[in-house]
Amino acid sequence: MQPLLIDEYNYPLPDERIAKYPLPQRDHSKLLVYRNGQVSEDLFYRVGEYLPHDALLIYNNTRVIQARLVFHKPSGARIEIFCLEPLQPHDYQLALGSQSGCTWKCMVGNLKKWKEGVLELALPNMSQPTVLRAERISTTGNTHQIRFEWDDTSLSFAEILDALGELPIPPYLNRPTEESDKTTYQTVYSRIKGSVAAPTAGLHFTDEVLDDLRHRGVRTAELTLHVGAGTFQPVKVADANEHTMHTEVIAVPRQTIADIRDNIGHIVAVGTTSMRTLESLYFIGCRLMKNAHPEDLHIGQFEPYEQAYSVDTKTALQAIVDYLDATDQETLHAETQIMIKPGYQFRVVDQLITNFHQPKSTLLLLVSAFVGGDWHTIYDYALSHDFRFLSYGDSSILTRRSI
């Protein structure tokens, strides 16, 4: 595999260009428009003017959970536990709905002060005394299996997190979570709890923007990818091919897959999470065509590059619909570790709405792949025209080809 030198995807990002807070009106963010090598700008609430009237816009409906828990040992030592993904039950909804206990993969801050024992944290304002207990079961690399249990079995783990947890805003904001983040760091269409980071391209949308799109004839559909902490991990190796992508759980309704199948050539992805999910569908369909009853549906990091794929996109998507019908399922559940990098052949997405990403990140590799390596043109313009960067920053709409 040809080396992919991450230093070639670096650019200077002054701290003052990182938006620490969102704008008061989220749909008044600046919008960079890229089409056929040309760059212009507008405001986000006019994004509908850059979409074809028959576009199908697909967004990620995941909702950020208050995944950061802070415990204090009797000695006063502060131990921070960051819930990354459920292990037992493995399903997000079952784990968050659990009323008897659950085990999560976590990161732990100040681990040296927690050699052994059970941590306890009292829930405030409860009709009866309720204590959350955390026990470290095992360690793998820099993550840990943590078992959570609590006294009041009428409470779900989601309710426990709502009562005790903090919203995990991105570390590069360099500030504590504030009450306003509970609203501004969620998309207006977020529904399904499970992410530890927001799909930030969607933060610019408002109900008014969505209404405008509907009036223009733009249809919308939704999928779910629970964003993991790996989204913040920079590439730390010289050859980006040696970077290990994080695995994320995806869920896509059968109707959404059928709609995509019927609208190939007019698909707009809101954010890189939607992009990775949509492109993964093609390879899931190809796998199902080879094996109608696979043991697992996990798309590996380099699966798109390991062989030549000649199946057309509609046929691959139809294979997923057939599989769901045959197994009496209304939603496809799978996992993706896909790495979209320069040289990737896009099969599903034609336009991408996305924010401006960190230097030397896999998200910047994805953008470069989508615009045929022309990411410098886009980022140079954004830097020289006062665009705000990263999660709370401004937006862009990128076109892969004329549609």
C-alpha positions in Angstrom: 0.0 0.0 0.0 1.4 3.4 -1.0 2.5 5.4 2.0 0.1 8.2 3.0 2.2 10.9 4.6 0.2 12.7 7.2 2.5 15.8 7.2 1.1 16.6 3.8 -2.3 17.2 5.4 -1.1 19.8 7.9 -1.9 23.5 8.0 -1.5 26.3 10.6 -4.5 26.7 12.8 -4.1 29.5 15.3 -6.0 29.0 18.6 -8.0 32.2 18.0 -9.5 30.6 14.9 -11.0 27.8 16.9 -14.6 28.7 17.9 -14.9 28.3 21.6 -18.7 29.0 21.5 -21.3 28.8 18.8 -23.0 31.9 17.3 -26.2 33.1 19.0 -28.1 32.1 15.9 -26.7 28.7 14.8 -28.0 29.0 11.2 -26.1 32.4 10.7 -22.8 30.7 10.5 -20.7 31.3 7.4 -21.0 28.8 4.6 -18.1 28.0 2.3 -19.4 26.8 -1.1 -17.0 24.5 -3.2 -18.0 23.3 -6.7 -15.8 22.4 -9.6 -12.7 23.8 -8.0 -14.3 27.2 -7.3 -14.9 28.7 -3.9 -17.4 31.3 -2.7 -19.2 32.0 0.5 -22.7 32.7 1.9 -24.6 32.2 5.2 -25.8 28.8 6.3 -29.5 29.6 6.3 -29.3 29.8 2.6 -27.8 26.4 2.2 -30.9 25.2 0.2 -29.8 27.4 -2.7 -26.9 25.1 -3.3 -28.9 21.9 -3.3 -30.7 20.4 -6.3 -34.5 20.5 -5.7 -34.7 16.7 -5.9 -31.8 16.1 -3.4 -32.1 13.6 -0.6 -30.3 15.0 2.5 -29.3 12.5 5.1 -28.4 13.4 8.7 -27.2 11.6 11.8 -29.9 11.6 14.5 -27.6 10.6 17.3 -27.8 12.4 20.6 -24.8 13.2 22.9 -25.0 11.6 26.3 -23.6 13.1 29.5 -20.8 10.6 29.4 -18.3 12.1 31.8 -18.7 11.1 35.5 -16.6 12.6 38.3 -16.0 10.6 41.5 -14.1 11.5 44.6 -12.3 9.0 46.8 -12.5 9.4 50.6 -9.0 10.8 50.4 -10.4 13.6 48.1 -8.7 12.3 45.0 -10.7 13.2 41.9 -11.3 10.3 39.5 -12.9 11.0 36.1 -14.6 8.2 34.2 -15.5 8.8 30.5 -18.0 6.3 29.1 -17.1 5.4 25.6 -19.3 2.5 24.5 -21.4 -0.2 26.2 -20.0 -3.7 26.6 -22.7 -5.5 28.6 -25.3 -5.2 27.3 -23.5 -4.3 24.0 -26.5 -2.6 22.5 -26.6 1.2 23.3 -30.3 1.3 23.9 -30.3 -1.7 26.2 -27.3 -0.4 28.1 -28.8 3.0 28.6 -32.1 1.5 29.5 -30.6 -0.9 32.0 -32.1 -0.7 35.5 -29.9 -3.3 37.2 -26.4 -2.4 36.1 -24.2 -2.3 33.0 -20.5 -2.5 31.9 -18.9 0.1 29.7 -15.6 0.6 27.9 -14.2 3.8 29.5 -11.3 6.1 29.8 -10.2 7.0 33.3 -8.6 10.2 34.4 -6.2 10.1 37.4 -6.0 6.4 37.3 -2.9 6.2 39.5 -5.1 7.3 42.4 -7.6 4.4 41.8 -5.6 1.2 42.4 -8.5 -0.8 43.6 -11.9 -0.7 45.3 -15.3 0.6 44.3 -16.0 4.3 43.7 -19.3 5.8 44.9 -21.3 8.8 43.9 -24.6 9.9 45.5 -27.4 11.0 43.3 -28.8 14.4 44.3 -32.5 15.3 44.9 -33.7 11.7 45.0 -36.8 10.6 47.0 -34.7 7.9 48.5 -30.9 7.7 49.0 -29.3 6.4 45.8 -25.7 5.7 45.1 -23.9 4.9 41.8 -21.0 2.5 42.2 -18.2 2.0 39.7 -15.8 -1.0 39.7 -12.9 -1.5 37.4 -13.0 -5.0 36.0 -10.1 -5.1 33.5 -7.8 -3.0 31.4 -6.9 -3.1 27.7 -4.4 -0.6 26.5 -5.6 2.8 27.7 -9.2 1.8 28.1 -10.9 0.0 31.0 -14.0 -2.1 31.6 -16.1 -0.4 34.3 -19.1 -2.1 35.9 -21.8 0.4 37.1 -24.4 -0.5 39.6 -26.9 1.6 41.6 -29.5 1.2 44.4 -32.7 2.4 42.8 -33.8 -0.1 40.2 -36.5 2.2 39.0 -33.8 4.4 37.4 -32.2 3.7 34.0 -28.5 4.3 33.3 -29.6 7.1 31.0 -31.3 8.8 33.9 -28.2 8.2 36.1 -26.1 9.9 33.4 -28.6 12.8 33.1 -28.4 13.3 36.9 -24.7 12.9 37.5 -22.8 13.2 34.2 -21.3 16.1 32.3 -21.6 16.6 28.6 -18.2 15.8 27.0 -17.4 18.8 24.9 -14.3 18.6 22.7 -11.0 18.8 24.5 -9.6 21.4 22.1 -12.2 24.0 23.4 -10.0 24.2 26.5 -12.9 25.1 28.8 -15.3 23.3 31.2 -18.7 22.3 30.0 -21.3 25.0 30.6 -25.1 24.7 31.0 -25.6 26.2 27.5 -23.6 23.4 25.9 -26.4 21.0 26.8 -28.5 22.7 24.1 -25.9 24.1 21.7 -23.9 20.9 21.5 -27.0 18.9 20.3 -28.5 19.0 16.8 -32.1 20.1 16.6 -33.0 16.6 15.2 -31.0 14.6 17.7 -33.1 11.6 19.0 -31.1 8.5 19.7 -28.8 8.7 22.8 -25.4 7.2 22.5 -22.7 9.6 21.2 -19.9 11.0 23.2 -19.3 13.7 20.6 -21.8 15.6 18.4 -22.1 15.2 14.7 -21.1 18.8 14.4 -22.0 19.5 10.8 -25.6 19.3 11.9 -25.2 22.0 14.6 -26.0 24.7 12.0 -29.4 23.4 11.2 -32.5 25.0 12.6 -36.2 24.1 12.2 -36.5 27.1 9.9 -33.7 25.8 7.7 -35.3 22.4 7.5 -38.7 24.0 6.6 -37.0 26.0 3.9 -35.5 22.8 2.5 -38.9 21.1 2.4 -40.4 24.0 0.6 -37.7 23.7 -2.0 -38.5 20.0 -2.6 -35.4 18.7 -0.7 -36.3 15.5 1.1 -34.6 14.3 4.3 -33.8 11.0 5.8 -32.0 9.9 9.0 -29.5 7.3 10.2 -27.7 6.7 13.4 -23.9 6.5 14.0 -22.9 7.0 17.6 -19.8 9.1 17.5 -17.0 7.8 19.6 -14.1 9.6 21.3 -11.8 8.4 18.5 -13.2 11.3 16.4 -10.8 13.6 18.3 -7.7 11.4 17.9 -5.1 13.0 15.6 -3.0 10.8 13.4 0.3 10.3 15.3 2.1 8.2 12.8 4.0 9.4 9.8 2.2 7.0 7.5 -1.6 7.5 8.0 -2.2 3.9 6.8 -0.7 2.8 10.1 -3.3 4.7 12.1 -6.0 2.5 13.6 -9.5 3.8 12.9 -12.1 3.5 15.7 -15.1 1.2 15.2 -18.6 2.8 15.4 -22.0 1.3 15.5 -24.5 2.3 12.8 -28.2 1.8 12.4 -30.0 2.7 9.1 -33.8 2.2 8.6 -34.8 0.0 5.7 -36.8 2.9 4.2 -33.7 5.2 4.3 -31.7 2.5 2.4 -34.5 2.2 -0.2 -34.7 6.0 -0.6 -31.0 6.1 -1.2 -31.2 3.3 -3.7 -33.9 5.3 -5.6 -32.0 8.6 -5.5 -28.4 7.7 -6.4 -26.8 10.8 -7.9 -28.7 13.2 -5.6 -27.4 12.2 -2.1 -26.3 14.9 0.3 -24.5 13.8 3.5 -24.7 16.0 6.6 -21.3 15.4 8.2 -18.5 12.9 8.0 -20.4 10.5 10.3 -23.2 10.3 7.8 -20.7 10.1 5.0 -18.9 7.1 6.5 -22.2 5.3 7.2 -23.5 5.9 3.7 -20.4 4.7 2.0 -20.2 1.7 4.3 -23.6 0.6 3.0 -22.1 -0.2 -0.4 -19.6 -2.7 1.1 -22.2 -4.2 3.4 -24.4 -4.8 0.3 -21.5 -6.4 -1.6 -20.8 -8.7 1.4 -24.5 -9.7 1.5 -24.4 -10.6 -2.2 -21.7 -13.1 -1.4 -23.3 -14.4 1.8 -26.9 -13.8 2.5 -26.5 -14.7 6.1 -23.2 -13.3 7.4 -22.1 -13.9 10.9 -21.3 -10.2 11.4 -21.6 -7.0 9.5 -18.4 -5.1 10.2 -16.7 -3.1 7.5 -13.0 -3.1 8.2 -10.7 -0.1 7.9 -9.2 -1.0 4.5 -11.9 -3.2 3.1 -12.7 -0.7 0.3 -9.1 -1.0 -1.0 -8.5 -4.8 -0.7 -10.2 -5.8 -3.9 -11.8 -4.5 -7.0 -15.6 -3.9 -6.7 -17.6 -4.0 -9.9 -21.1 -4.1 -8.3 -23.2 -1.0 -9.1 -24.5 0.9 -6.1 -28.2 0.3 -6.6 -27.6 -3.4 -6.8 -25.6 -3.4 -3.5 -28.2 -1.4 -1.7 -31.0 -3.7 -3.0 -29.1 -6.6 -1.4 -29.4 -4.9 2.0 -33.2 -4.3 1.4 -33.6 -8.0 0.5 -31.6 -9.1 3.5 -33.7 -7.0 5.9 -36.9 -8.3 4.3 -35.7 -11.9 4.5 -34.8 -11.5 8.2 -37.9 -9.5 9.0 -35.9 -6.4 10.2 -36.9 -2.8 9.8 -33.4 -1.4 10.6 -29.9 -2.5 9.5 -27.5 -2.8 12.5 -23.8 -3.0 11.6 -20.4 -1.6 12.5 -17.9 0.4 10.4 -14.3 1.1 10.8 -14.0 2.4 7.2 -11.1 4.8 6.4 -11.9 7.2 3.6 -8.7 8.6 2.3 -7.3 10.0 -1.0 -7.8 7.4 -3.7 -11.2 6.2 -2.4 -13.9 5.7 -4.9 -17.2 7.2 -3.7 -20.3 5.2 -4.5 -23.1 6.9 -2.6 -22.5 10.6 -1.6 -22.5 13.5 -4.1 -22.5 16.5 -1.8 -21.1 16.9 1.7 -22.0 19.5 4.4 -19.2 19.6 6.9 -17.3 21.8 9.3 -13.6 22.6 9.1 -11.4 19.9 10.7 -8.2 19.6 12.6 -4.9 19.4 10.9 -3.5 15.9 10.3 -6.8 14.2 11.1 -8.6 11.4 9.3 -11.5 13.8 8.7 -9.2 16.0 6.7 -8.2 12.9 4.7 -11.9 12.2 4.0 -12.4 15.8 2.8 -9.3 15.6 0.5 -10.6 12.4 -1.0 -14.0 13.9 -1.7 -12.7 17.0 -3.4 -10.0 15.2 -5.4 -7.1 16.5 -3.3 -8.2 20.1 -3.6 -8.5 20.6 0.2 -5.8 23.3 0.3 -7.9 25.6 -1.9 -10.8 25.2 0.6 -8.8 25.6 3.7 -6.7 28.5 2.4 -9.8 30.4 1.6 -11.4 29.7 5.0 -8.3 30.8 6.8 -7.9 34.0 4.7 -11.6 34.9 4.9 -12.2 34.7 8.7 -14.0 31.4 8.9 -14.3 29.9 12.4 -13.0 26.3 12.8 -13.9 23.0 14.4 -17.0 21.9 16.3 -18.6 25.2 17.0 -17.2 26.8 13.9 -18.5 27.6 10.4 -19.7 25.2 7.7 -19.0 24.3 4.1 -20.9 22.5 1.3 -18.7 20.5 -1.0 -19.7 19.0 -4.3 -18.0 15.9 -5.6 -19.4 16.2 -9.1 -21.9 18.2 -11.1 -25.4 17.1 -10.2 
